[in-house]
């Protein structure tokens, strides 16, 4: 029996492009030094947020936007759509 585990958050692309923001703080040590050199392009921000990465990677369905699926439920849903 192949048991799929894990979860994933599914977010409409337009929502992601309009709402995602990261100030790159997750790329720094607690002392402020970079773990790795940051990308050359500016941080991604919206008018509402400078950092909401945690909302996008949270697997708590009550946090953030989109829907959180168990991996097996997501696979079942995508399989039904393709048939």
N, CA, C and O atoms as a CHARMM CRD file, in Angstrom:
* protein
*
  332
    1    1 UNK  N      0.84000  -1.17700   0.00000 PROA 1      0.00000
    2    1 UNK  CA     0.00000   0.00000   0.00000 PROA 1      0.00000
    3    1 UNK  C      0.89000   1.24700   0.00000 PROA 1      0.00000
    4    1 UNK  O      1.78400   1.38000   0.83500 PROA 1      0.00000
    5    2 UNK  N      0.63800   2.14200  -0.93100 PROA 2      0.00000
    6    2 UNK  CA     1.40100   3.37700  -1.02400 PROA 2      0.00000
    7    2 UNK  C      0.65300   4.47800  -0.28300 PROA 2      0.00000
    8    2 UNK  O     -0.37800   4.95300  -0.75800 PROA 2      0.00000
    9    3 UNK  N      1.15800   4.88600   0.86700 PROA 3      0.00000
   10    3 UNK  CA     0.51400   5.90000   1.70200 PROA 3      0.00000
   11    3 UNK  C      1.17000   7.25300   1.45000 PROA 3      0.00000
   12    3 UNK  O      2.35500   7.42600   1.73700 PROA 3      0.00000
   13    4 UNK  N      0.41400   8.21900   0.91500 PROA 4      0.00000
   14    4 UNK  CA     0.93400   9.56200   0.73400 PROA 4      0.00000
   15    4 UNK  C      0.74200  10.34900   2.02400 PROA 4      0.00000
   16    4 UNK  O     -0.34000  10.33500   2.61000 PROA 4      0.00000
   17    5 UNK  N      1.78400  11.02700   2.46000 PROA 5      0.00000
   18    5 UNK  CA     1.67000  11.82600   3.67200 PROA 5      0.00000
   19    5 UNK  C      2.12800  13.24700   3.37600 PROA 5      0.00000
   20    5 UNK  O      2.62900  13.54200   2.29100 PROA 5      0.00000
   21    6 UNK  N      1.95100  14.10400   4.34300 PROA 6      0.00000
   22    6 UNK  CA     2.34300  15.49200   4.17800 PROA 6      0.00000
   23    6 UNK  C      1.14900  16.35000   3.80700 PROA 6      0.00000
   24    6 UNK  O      0.05000  15.85400   3.56000 PROA 6      0.00000
   25    7 UNK  N      1.39300  17.63100   3.77400 PROA 7      0.00000
   26    7 UNK  CA     0.34900  18.59300   3.42900 PROA 7      0.00000
   27    7 UNK  C      0.92100  19.61500   2.46800 PROA 7      0.00000
   28    7 UNK  O      2.13800  19.76900   2.36200 PROA 7      0.00000
   29    8 UNK  N      0.04300  20.30900   1.77300 PROA 8      0.00000
   30    8 UNK  CA     0.45200  21.41200   0.93600 PROA 8      0.00000
   31    8 UNK  C     -0.64600  22.45500   0.87500 PROA 8      0.00000
   32    8 UNK  O     -1.82800  22.14800   1.02800 PROA 8      0.00000
   33    9 UNK  N     -0.23500  23.68400   0.65000 PROA 9      0.00000
   34    9 UNK  CA    -1.16800  24.80400   0.54400 PROA 9      0.00000
   35    9 UNK  C     -1.30600  25.13500  -0.93400 PROA 9      0.00000
   36    9 UNK  O     -0.30800  25.32100  -1.63100 PROA 9      0.00000
   37   10 UNK  N     -2.54300  25.20600  -1.41200 PROA 10     0.00000
   38   10 UNK  CA    -2.82300  25.54300  -2.80600 PROA 10     0.00000
   39   10 UNK  C     -3.39100  26.96400  -2.82600 PROA 10     0.00000
   40   10 UNK  O     -4.40100  27.25700  -2.18500 PROA 10     0.00000
   41   11 UNK  N     -2.72600  27.82200  -3.56700 PROA 11     0.00000
   42   11 UNK  CA    -3.07600  29.24000  -3.62600 PROA 11     0.00000
   43   11 UNK  C     -3.26200  29.63000  -5.08500 PROA 11     0.00000
   44   11 UNK  O     -2.41300  29.31200  -5.91800 PROA 11     0.00000
   45   12 UNK  N     -4.35500  30.31300  -5.41100 PROA 12     0.00000
   46   12 UNK  CA    -4.49400  30.79900  -6.79000 PROA 12     0.00000
   47   12 UNK  C     -3.29400  31.68100  -7.15700 PROA 12     0.00000
   48   12 UNK  O     -2.85300  32.50000  -6.35000 PROA 12     0.00000
   49   13 UNK  N     -2.77600  31.51200  -8.36000 PROA 13     0.00000
   50   13 UNK  CA    -1.58200  32.24700  -8.79000 PROA 13     0.00000
   51   13 UNK  C     -1.77300  33.75600  -8.66400 PROA 13     0.00000
   52   13 UNK  O     -0.86600  34.45600  -8.21400 PROA 13     0.00000
   53   14 UNK  N     -2.92600  34.25700  -9.05100 PROA 14     0.00000
   54   14 UNK  CA    -3.16000  35.70400  -8.98500 PROA 14     0.00000
   55   14 UNK  C     -3.10800  36.18600  -7.52600 PROA 14     0.00000
   56   14 UNK  O     -2.61900  37.28400  -7.26200 PROA 14     0.00000
   57   15 UNK  N     -3.59700  35.39200  -6.59400 PROA 15     0.00000
   58   15 UNK  CA    -3.54200  35.74100  -5.17400 PROA 15     0.00000
   59   15 UNK  C     -2.09500  35.77300  -4.70800 PROA 15     0.00000
   60   15 UNK  O     -1.67700  36.70800  -4.02400 PROA 15     0.00000
   61   16 UNK  N     -1.34100  34.76100  -5.07500 PROA 16     0.00000
   62   16 UNK  CA     0.08100  34.69700  -4.70300 PROA 16     0.00000
   63   16 UNK  C      0.82700  35.91800  -5.22400 PROA 16     0.00000
   64   16 UNK  O      1.57900  36.55100  -4.48200 PROA 16     0.00000
   65   17 UNK  N      0.62400  36.24800  -6.48500 PROA 17     0.00000
   66   17 UNK  CA     1.33900  37.37100  -7.09100 PROA 17     0.00000
   67   17 UNK  C      0.95300  38.71100  -6.47300 PROA 17     0.00000
   68   17 UNK  O      1.77700  39.62400  -6.41200 PROA 17     0.00000
   69   18 UNK  N     -0.28500  38.83700  -6.01700 PROA 18     0.00000
   70   18 UNK  CA    -0.75100  40.09900  -5.43300 PROA 18     0.00000
   71   18 UNK  C     -0.44600  40.21600  -3.94000 PROA 18     0.00000
   72   18 UNK  O     -0.30800  41.33000  -3.43400 PROA 18     0.00000
   73   19 UNK  N     -0.33900  39.08900  -3.22100 PROA 19     0.00000
   74   19 UNK  CA    -0.26800  39.15700  -1.76700 PROA 19     0.00000
   75   19 UNK  C      1.05300  38.71400  -1.13900 PROA 19     0.00000
   76   19 UNK  O      1.35100  39.11600  -0.01400 PROA 19     0.00000
   77   20 UNK  N      1.84600  37.90900  -1.82200 PROA 20     0.00000
   78   20 UNK  CA     3.07200  37.39300  -1.21700 PROA 20     0.00000
   79   20 UNK  C      4.08700  38.50800  -0.97200 PROA 20     0.00000
   80   20 UNK  O      4.28100  39.38100  -1.81900 PROA 20     0.00000
   81   21 UNK  N      4.73500  38.46900   0.20300 PROA 21     0.00000
   82   21 UNK  CA     5.78100  39.43700   0.53900 PROA 21     0.00000
   83   21 UNK  C      6.85000  38.75200   1.38300 PROA 21     0.00000
   84   21 UNK  O      6.54700  37.92300   2.24100 PROA 21     0.00000
   85   22 UNK  N      8.10800  39.11200   1.12400 PROA 22     0.00000
   86   22 UNK  CA     9.21500  38.57100   1.91100 PROA 22     0.00000
   87   22 UNK  C     10.30600  39.62700   2.06600 PROA 22     0.00000
   88   22 UNK  O     10.81200  40.16900   1.08400 PROA 22     0.00000
   89   23 UNK  N     10.65200  39.90200   3.30900 PROA 23     0.00000
   90   23 UNK  CA    11.72400  40.86100   3.57600 PROA 23     0.00000
   91   23 UNK  C     13.08800  40.16600   3.69400 PROA 23     0.00000
   92   23 UNK  O     14.09300  40.79700   4.02400 PROA 23     0.00000
   93   24 UNK  N     13.10200  38.87000   3.42100 PROA 24     0.00000
   94   24 UNK  CA    14.30100  38.02500   3.45100 PROA 24     0.00000
   95   24 UNK  C     14.84700  37.78100   4.85000 PROA 24     0.00000
   96   24 UNK  O     15.97100  37.29900   4.99100 PROA 24     0.00000
   97   25 UNK  N     14.08900  38.09700   5.87300 PROA 25     0.00000
   98   25 UNK  CA    14.56800  37.88200   7.24200 PROA 25     0.00000
   99   25 UNK  C     14.83100  36.40300   7.51900 PROA 25     0.00000
  100   25 UNK  O     15.64600  36.07300   8.38100 PROA 25     0.00000
  101   26 UNK  N     14.15500  35.51700   6.80300 PROA 26     0.00000
  102   26 UNK  CA    14.38200  34.07800   6.97800 PROA 26     0.00000
  103   26 UNK  C     15.74400  33.64000   6.44000 PROA 26     0.00000
  104   26 UNK  O     16.17300  32.50900   6.67000 PROA 26     0.00000
  105   27 UNK  N     16.41600  34.53600   5.72700 PROA 27     0.00000
  106   27 UNK  CA    17.72400  34.23500   5.15200 PROA 27     0.00000
  107   27 UNK  C     18.88100  34.72500   6.01900 PROA 27     0.00000
  108   27 UNK  O     20.04100  34.65800   5.61200 PROA 27     0.00000
  109   28 UNK  N     18.56000  35.21800   7.21700 PROA 28     0.00000
  110   28 UNK  CA    19.59200  35.77300   8.09500 PROA 28     0.00000
  111   28 UNK  C     19.70500  34.97300   9.39000 PROA 28     0.00000
  112   28 UNK  O     18.74000  34.36500   9.85400 PROA 28     0.00000
  113   29 UNK  N     20.89500  34.99100   9.95300 PROA 29     0.00000
  114   29 UNK  CA    21.10800  34.45700  11.29300 PROA 29     0.00000
  115   29 UNK  C     20.49900  35.42900  12.30200 PROA 29     0.00000
  116   29 UNK  O     20.15600  36.55900  11.95300 PROA 29     0.00000
  117   30 UNK  N     20.36800  34.99600  13.53000 PROA 30     0.00000
  118   30 UNK  CA    19.78700  35.84800  14.56900 PROA 30     0.00000
  119   30 UNK  C     20.62100  37.11200  14.81400 PROA 30     0.00000
  120   30 UNK  O     20.10100  38.10700  15.31800 PROA 30     0.00000
  121   31 UNK  N     21.90700  37.07600  14.46200 PROA 31     0.00000
  122   31 UNK  CA    22.75800  38.26300  14.64000 PROA 31     0.00000
  123   31 UNK  C     22.65400  39.23400  13.45400 PROA 31     0.00000
  124   31 UNK  O     23.30900  40.27600  13.45000 PROA 31     0.00000
  125   32 UNK  N     21.83300  38.89300  12.45000 PROA 32     0.00000
  126   32 UNK  CA    21.62400  39.77000  11.29100 PROA 32     0.00000
  127   32 UNK  C     22.50400  39.46700  10.10300 PROA 32     0.00000
  128   32 UNK  O     22.30100  40.04100   9.03300 PROA 32     0.00000
  129   33 UNK  N     23.48300  38.57700  10.25300 PROA 33     0.00000
  130   33 UNK  CA    24.36200  38.21900   9.13200 PROA 33     0.00000
  131   33 UNK  C     23.60700  37.30900   8.16000 PROA 33     0.00000
  132   33 UNK  O     22.76800  36.50400   8.56700 PROA 33     0.00000
  133   34 UNK  N     23.91900  37.45000   6.87900 PROA 34     0.00000
  134   34 UNK  CA    23.28500  36.62300   5.85500 PROA 34     0.00000
  135   34 UNK  C     23.78700  35.18400   5.93900 PROA 34     0.00000
  136   34 UNK  O     24.98300  34.94500   6.10400 PROA 34     0.00000
  137   35 UNK  N     22.87500  34.23700   5.82600 PROA 35     0.00000
  138   35 UNK  CA    23.25800  32.81600   5.73500 PROA 35     0.00000
  139   35 UNK  C     23.92800  32.55300   4.39600 PROA 35     0.00000
  140   35 UNK  O     24.89700  31.79900   4.30100 PROA 35     0.00000
  141   36 UNK  N     23.39200  33.18900   3.37100 PROA 36     0.00000
  142   36 UNK  CA    23.92200  33.12900   2.00800 PROA 36     0.00000
  143   36 UNK  C     23.71000  34.51400   1.41400 PROA 36     0.00000
  144   36 UNK  O     22.84700  35.25300   1.88800 PROA 36     0.00000
  145   37 UNK  N     24.46600  34.88600   0.39500 PROA 37     0.00000
  146   37 UNK  CA    24.23600  36.20100  -0.21000 PROA 37     0.00000
  147   37 UNK  C     22.79700  36.31500  -0.73100 PROA 37     0.00000
  148   37 UNK  O     22.28900  35.37500  -1.34300 PROA 37     0.00000
  149   38 UNK  N     22.14300  37.44500  -0.49700 PROA 38     0.00000
  150   38 UNK  CA    20.76800  37.60700  -0.96200 PROA 38     0.00000
  151   38 UNK  C     20.71600  37.82500  -2.47300 PROA 38     0.00000
  152   38 UNK  O     21.71600  38.20600  -3.08100 PROA 38     0.00000
  153   39 UNK  N     19.56300  37.58700  -3.07200 PROA 39     0.00000
  154   39 UNK  CA    19.43300  37.87300  -4.50800 PROA 39     0.00000
  155   39 UNK  C     19.67100  39.35700  -4.79100 PROA 39     0.00000
  156   39 UNK  O     19.50100  40.19900  -3.90800 PROA 39     0.00000
  157   40 UNK  N     20.05400  39.66300  -5.99600 PROA 40     0.00000
  158   40 UNK  CA    20.35100  41.04000  -6.37900 PROA 40     0.00000
  159   40 UNK  C     19.08900  41.88500  -6.54300 PROA 40     0.00000
  160   40 UNK  O     19.14800  43.11000  -6.44100 PROA 40     0.00000
  161   41 UNK  N     17.96300  41.24900  -6.79200 PROA 41     0.00000
  162   41 UNK  CA    16.72500  42.01200  -7.00600 PROA 41     0.00000
  163   41 UNK  C     16.11900  42.43400  -5.66000 PROA 41     0.00000
  164   41 UNK  O     16.41600  41.82800  -4.63000 PROA 41     0.00000
  165   42 UNK  N     15.27300  43.46800  -5.66900 PROA 42     0.00000
  166   42 UNK  CA    14.69300  43.98300  -4.42500 PROA 42     0.00000
  167   42 UNK  C     13.78600  42.96200  -3.73500 PROA 42     0.00000
  168   42 UNK  O     13.30000  42.01800  -4.35800 PROA 42     0.00000
  169   43 UNK  N     13.57200  43.17300  -2.44900 PROA 43     0.00000
  170   43 UNK  CA    12.62900  42.32900  -1.69800 PROA 43     0.00000
  171   43 UNK  C     11.24400  42.45500  -2.31900 PROA 43     0.00000
  172   43 UNK  O     10.90700  43.47600  -2.91800 PROA 43     0.00000
  173   44 UNK  N     10.45300  41.40700  -2.16600 PROA 44     0.00000
  174   44 UNK  CA     9.08400  41.40400  -2.67700 PROA 44     0.00000
  175   44 UNK  C      8.18100  41.97200  -1.59100 PROA 44     0.00000
  176   44 UNK  O      8.14600  41.45200  -0.47600 PROA 44     0.00000
  177   45 UNK  N      7.45100  43.03800  -1.91100 PROA 45     0.00000
  178   45 UNK  CA     6.56100  43.68200  -0.95100 PROA 45     0.00000
  179   45 UNK  C      5.22900  44.00100  -1.61000 PROA 45     0.00000
  180   45 UNK  O      5.13000  44.08800  -2.83400 PROA 45     0.00000
  181   46 UNK  N      4.20800  44.17300  -0.78200 PROA 46     0.00000
  182   46 UNK  CA     2.92100  44.67900  -1.24200 PROA 46     0.00000
  183   46 UNK  C      2.63200  45.94300  -0.44200 PROA 46     0.00000
  184   46 UNK  O      3.37600  46.27900   0.48000 PROA 46     0.00000
  185   47 UNK  N      1.57100  46.63500  -0.78400 PROA 47     0.00000
  186   47 UNK  CA     1.20800  47.82400  -0.00500 PROA 47     0.00000
  187   47 UNK  C      0.75000  47.43600   1.39200 PROA 47     0.00000
  188   47 UNK  O      0.81700  48.25100   2.31200 PROA 47     0.00000
  189   48 UNK  N      0.27900  46.18800   1.56600 PROA 48     0.00000
  190   48 UNK  CA    -0.21200  45.73000   2.86500 PROA 48     0.00000
  191   48 UNK  C      0.84500  45.04100   3.71600 PROA 48     0.00000
  192   48 UNK  O      0.71100  44.98600   4.93800 PROA 48     0.00000
  193   49 UNK  N      1.89200  44.51500   3.09200 PROA 49     0.00000
  194   49 UNK  CA     2.82400  43.69900   3.85900 PROA 49     0.00000
  195   49 UNK  C      4.24600  43.76000   3.30900 PROA 49     0.00000
  196   49 UNK  O      4.47700  43.88700   2.10700 PROA 49     0.00000
  197   50 UNK  N      5.19400  43.66300   4.25600 PROA 50     0.00000
  198   50 UNK  CA     6.60400  43.51600   3.88400 PROA 50     0.00000
  199   50 UNK  C      7.07300  42.08500   4.12300 PROA 50     0.00000
  200   50 UNK  O      8.08900  41.66100   3.57100 PROA 50     0.00000
  201   51 UNK  N      6.33000  41.33700   4.95100 PROA 51     0.00000
  202   51 UNK  CA     6.72800  39.95700   5.26100 PROA 51     0.00000
  203   51 UNK  C      5.50900  39.14500   5.68100 PROA 51     0.00000
  204   51 UNK  O      4.92800  39.38500   6.73900 PROA 51     0.00000
  205   52 UNK  N      5.12800  38.18400   4.84800 PROA 52     0.00000
  206   52 UNK  CA     4.04600  37.27100   5.20600 PROA 52     0.00000
  207   52 UNK  C      4.36800  35.84000   4.77600 PROA 52     0.00000
  208   52 UNK  O      3.46900  35.01400   4.61500 PROA 52     0.00000
  209   53 UNK  N      5.62800  35.56300   4.59800 PROA 53     0.00000
  210   53 UNK  CA     6.06500  34.23200   4.17900 PROA 53     0.00000
  211   53 UNK  C      5.51000  33.13800   5.08600 PROA 53     0.00000
  212   53 UNK  O      5.08000  32.09200   4.60000 PROA 53     0.00000
  213   54 UNK  N      5.51500  33.36700   6.38500 PROA 54     0.00000
  214   54 UNK  CA     5.02700  32.34300   7.31800 PROA 54     0.00000
  215   54 UNK  C      3.57100  31.97000   7.04900 PROA 54     0.00000
  216   54 UNK  O      3.19800  30.80900   7.21600 PROA 54     0.00000
  217   55 UNK  N      2.74500  32.92800   6.63800 PROA 55     0.00000
  218   55 UNK  CA     1.35200  32.62300   6.30300 PROA 55     0.00000
  219   55 UNK  C      1.26200  31.71600   5.07700 PROA 55     0.00000
  220   55 UNK  O      0.37900  30.86200   4.99900 PROA 55     0.00000
  221   56 UNK  N      2.16300  31.89600   4.13000 PROA 56     0.00000
  222   56 UNK  CA     2.14000  31.11100   2.90300 PROA 56     0.00000
  223   56 UNK  C      2.67100  29.69200   3.10900 PROA 56     0.00000
  224   56 UNK  O      2.25500  28.77300   2.40300 PROA 56     0.00000
  225   57 UNK  N      3.58200  29.50100   4.06500 PROA 57     0.00000
  226   57 UNK  CA     4.12500  28.16500   4.27100 PROA 57     0.00000
  227   57 UNK  C      3.46100  27.41700   5.42100 PROA 57     0.00000
  228   57 UNK  O      3.74500  26.24100   5.64600 PROA 57     0.00000
  229   58 UNK  N      2.57600  28.09800   6.15000 PROA 58     0.00000
  230   58 UNK  CA     1.86900  27.44600   7.25200 PROA 58     0.00000
  231   58 UNK  C      0.92100  26.37500   6.71100 PROA 58     0.00000
  232   58 UNK  O      0.28300  26.56400   5.67500 PROA 58     0.00000
  233   59 UNK  N      0.83900  25.27600   7.40500 PROA 59     0.00000
  234   59 UNK  CA    -0.10500  24.22500   7.04400 PROA 59     0.00000
  235   59 UNK  C     -1.32300  24.24100   7.96500 PROA 59     0.00000
  236   59 UNK  O     -2.07200  23.26700   8.03600 PROA 59     0.00000
  237   60 UNK  N     -1.50900  25.35000   8.66200 PROA 60     0.00000
  238   60 UNK  CA    -2.69600  25.58400   9.47200 PROA 60     0.00000
  239   60 UNK  C     -3.74200  26.20500   8.55000 PROA 60     0.00000
  240   60 UNK  O     -3.54100  27.30900   8.04400 PROA 60     0.00000
  241   61 UNK  N     -4.84300  25.51400   8.32900 PROA 61     0.00000
  242   61 UNK  CA    -5.87500  25.96900   7.39900 PROA 61     0.00000
  243   61 UNK  C     -6.53000  27.27600   7.82700 PROA 61     0.00000
  244   61 UNK  O     -7.17000  27.93700   7.01000 PROA 61     0.00000
  245   62 UNK  N     -6.38300  27.66100   9.09400 PROA 62     0.00000
  246   62 UNK  CA    -6.99100  28.91000   9.56400 PROA 62     0.00000
  247   62 UNK  C     -6.08000  30.11400   9.35200 PROA 62     0.00000
  248   62 UNK  O     -6.46000  31.24100   9.66900 PROA 62     0.00000
  249   63 UNK  N     -4.87800  29.88200   8.81500 PROA 63     0.00000
  250   63 UNK  CA    -3.89400  30.93700   8.58900 PROA 63     0.00000
  251   63 UNK  C     -3.71300  31.13100   7.09300 PROA 63     0.00000
  252   63 UNK  O     -3.73100  30.16200   6.33500 PROA 63     0.00000
  253   64 UNK  N     -3.54000  32.36600   6.66600 PROA 64     0.00000
  254   64 UNK  CA    -3.20300  32.63300   5.27400 PROA 64     0.00000
  255   64 UNK  C     -4.33800  32.42600   4.30400 PROA 64     0.00000
  256   64 UNK  O     -5.50100  32.30700   4.69100 PROA 64     0.00000
  257   65 UNK  N     -3.97500  32.38600   3.02300 PROA 65     0.00000
  258   65 UNK  CA    -4.97300  32.25600   1.96200 PROA 65     0.00000
  259   65 UNK  C     -4.82900  30.89700   1.27700 PROA 65     0.00000
  260   65 UNK  O     -3.87500  30.15900   1.52200 PROA 65     0.00000
  261   66 UNK  N     -5.77800  30.59200   0.43000 PROA 66     0.00000
  262   66 UNK  CA    -5.77600  29.31000  -0.26100 PROA 66     0.00000
  263   66 UNK  C     -6.32500  28.20900   0.61100 PROA 66     0.00000
  264   66 UNK  O     -6.94100  28.46700   1.64500 PROA 66     0.00000
  265   67 UNK  N     -6.09900  26.98100   0.18900 PROA 67     0.00000
  266   67 UNK  CA    -6.58800  25.81000   0.90900 PROA 67     0.00000
  267   67 UNK  C     -5.44000  24.87500   1.24100 PROA 67     0.00000
  268   67 UNK  O     -4.50900  24.71400   0.45300 PROA 67     0.00000
  269   68 UNK  N     -5.51300  24.26200   2.41200 PROA 68     0.00000
  270   68 UNK  CA    -4.51200  23.28800   2.84100 PROA 68     0.00000
  271   68 UNK  C     -5.09700  21.89700   2.63000 PROA 68     0.00000
  272   68 UNK  O     -6.21300  21.60500   3.06100 PROA 68     0.00000
  273   69 UNK  N     -4.32800  21.04600   1.96200 PROA 69     0.00000
  274   69 UNK  CA    -4.74800  19.67400   1.67200 PROA 69     0.00000
  275   69 UNK  C     -3.75600  18.68100   2.25100 PROA 69     0.00000
  276   69 UNK  O     -2.55200  18.93600   2.28400 PROA 69     0.00000
  277   70 UNK  N     -4.26700  17.55200   2.70500 PROA 70     0.00000
  278   70 UNK  CA    -3.37200  16.41400   2.90400 PROA 70     0.00000
  279   70 UNK  C     -2.93800  16.01600   1.50300 PROA 70     0.00000
  280   70 UNK  O     -3.72100  16.12500   0.55900 PROA 70     0.00000
  281   71 UNK  N     -1.71600  15.56100   1.35600 PROA 71     0.00000
  282   71 UNK  CA    -1.19700  15.22600   0.03500 PROA 71     0.00000
  283   71 UNK  C     -2.08200  14.20700  -0.67200 PROA 71     0.00000
  284   71 UNK  O     -2.33300  14.33500  -1.87000 PROA 71     0.00000
  285   72 UNK  N     -2.55500  13.20200   0.04800 PROA 72     0.00000
  286   72 UNK  CA    -3.40800  12.18300  -0.57700 PROA 72     0.00000
  287   72 UNK  C     -4.71100  12.79100  -1.08900 PROA 72     0.00000
  288   72 UNK  O     -5.18800  12.39900  -2.15400 PROA 72     0.00000
  289   73 UNK  N     -5.30000  13.74700  -0.35200 PROA 73     0.00000
  290   73 UNK  CA    -6.52500  14.41200  -0.80100 PROA 73     0.00000
  291   73 UNK  C     -6.26800  15.27200  -2.03000 PROA 73     0.00000
  292   73 UNK  O     -7.09900  15.32800  -2.93600 PROA 73     0.00000
  293   74 UNK  N     -5.12500  15.93800  -2.06500 PROA 74     0.00000
  294   74 UNK  CA    -4.76800  16.75600  -3.22100 PROA 74     0.00000
  295   74 UNK  C     -4.60300  15.88400  -4.46200 PROA 74     0.00000
  296   74 UNK  O     -5.11200  16.22900  -5.52800 PROA 74     0.00000
  297   75 UNK  N     -3.90400  14.76800  -4.34000 PROA 75     0.00000
  298   75 UNK  CA    -3.70800  13.86100  -5.46700 PROA 75     0.00000
  299   75 UNK  C     -5.05800  13.35100  -5.96000 PROA 75     0.00000
  300   75 UNK  O     -5.30400  13.31400  -7.16500 PROA 75     0.00000
  301   76 UNK  N     -5.93600  12.95600  -5.03500 PROA 76     0.00000
  302   76 UNK  CA    -7.27900  12.49500  -5.42000 PROA 76     0.00000
  303   76 UNK  C     -8.03600  13.59300  -6.15700 PROA 76     0.00000
  304   76 UNK  O     -8.67400  13.32700  -7.17600 PROA 76     0.00000
  305   77 UNK  N     -7.97400  14.80500  -5.66100 PROA 77     0.00000
  306   77 UNK  CA    -8.69200  15.92600  -6.27800 PROA 77     0.00000
  307   77 UNK  C     -8.17000  16.19400  -7.68400 PROA 77     0.00000
  308   77 UNK  O     -8.96300  16.37400  -8.60800 PROA 77     0.00000
  309   78 UNK  N     -6.85400  16.22200  -7.86300 PROA 78     0.00000
  310   78 UNK  CA    -6.28400  16.48300  -9.18100 PROA 78     0.00000
  311   78 UNK  C     -6.57800  15.32900 -10.14700 PROA 78     0.00000
  312   78 UNK  O     -6.77900  15.55100 -11.34100 PROA 78     0.00000
  313   79 UNK  N     -6.60100  14.11600  -9.63200 PROA 79     0.00000
  314   79 UNK  CA    -6.91100  12.96900 -10.48500 PROA 79     0.00000
  315   79 UNK  C     -8.34400  13.04900 -10.98600 PROA 79     0.00000
  316   79 UNK  O     -8.61100  12.76600 -12.15400 PROA 79     0.00000
  317   80 UNK  N     -9.27200  13.43300 -10.11000 PROA 80     0.00000
  318   80 UNK  CA   -10.68800  13.56600 -10.52000 PROA 80     0.00000
  319   80 UNK  C    -10.86100  14.65500 -11.55700 PROA 80     0.00000
  320   80 UNK  O    -11.68100  14.51200 -12.46300 PROA 80     0.00000
  321   81 UNK  N    -10.09800  15.75700 -11.44800 PROA 81     0.00000
  322   81 UNK  CA   -10.19500  16.85300 -12.41200 PROA 81     0.00000
  323   81 UNK  C     -9.66700  16.45300 -13.78100 PROA 81     0.00000
  324   81 UNK  O    -10.13800  16.95500 -14.80100 PROA 81     0.00000
  325   82 UNK  N     -8.69300  15.55200 -13.80700 PROA 82     0.00000
  326   82 UNK  CA    -8.07900  15.18500 -15.08800 PROA 82     0.00000
  327   82 UNK  C     -8.84200  14.08700 -15.82300 PROA 82     0.00000
  328   82 UNK  O     -8.56900  13.82500 -16.99400 PROA 82     0.00000
  329   83 UNK  N     -9.76800  13.45900 -15.16900 PROA 83     0.00000
  330   83 UNK  CA   -10.52600  12.37000 -15.80400 PROA 83     0.00000
  331   83 UNK  C    -11.73500  12.87200 -16.54600 PROA 83     0.00000
  332   83 UNK  O    -12.47300  12.08000 -17.13200 PROA 83     0.00000
